[in-house]
Amino acid sequence: MASLSDIMTGQAVGNCQNIKLDNGTFDFDYLVYVLVDNDGFHLFEISGTDMTEFVKNNKFPNWCDSHGSKEKGRNGQFPITRDNIQWHMNTNYIKSVSWIDIMEISKNISLAPNKKS
């Protein structure tokens, strides 16, 4: 497993893929994407409106409007690399959650299956 610093130094790449579009517009209110690494979870968020503007104005780094579809504009993807990680950190970063905190949070999660009435 890599780390955020590995992305920053070019030793690893993250990839967010299969992001849904509807006729070229993003089919979500907010996109939350998470990089999971040795240090924990690094959370990022962008609104569909902001993403539409960034993509339209060619300001979303390395956006590709095709993924798993022969039709452009239906599924998209973007890598997170050494060349664009700072943009994601400056523009969309929310916070990081350590594995210790995740383990503490997970103690309150029930493993029992949900019963439907």
RAMOZI-V78097 format. One line per field, one symbol per residue. ss: DSSP state (H for helix, E for strand, - for the rest). psi: psi as a letter, one per 30 degrees, with the letter a starting at -180 (. if undefined). burial: b if it has 24 or more other C-alpha atoms within 12 Angstrom, else e. A space follows every 50 residues. Layout:
ss: ???
psi: ???
burial: ???
//
This chain:
ss: ---HHHHH-----EEEEEEEEE--EE---EEEEEEEE--EEEEEEEEHHH HHHHHH-------E----------EEEEEE----HHHHHHH-EEEEEEHH HHHHHH-----------
psi: kalefeefggflklkklhkkljhflkhlekjkkkkkaffbkjklkkleee eeeeeeghfjkgkkhkjgkfklgekllkljleffeeeeeeefkdlkklee eeeeeffgkkfkkkkk.
burial: eeebeebeeeeebbbbbbbbbeeebbeeeebebbbbeeeebbbbbbebee bbeebeeeebbbbbbeeeeeeebbbbbbbbbeebbeebbeebeeeeeeee eeeeeeeeeeeeeeeee
//
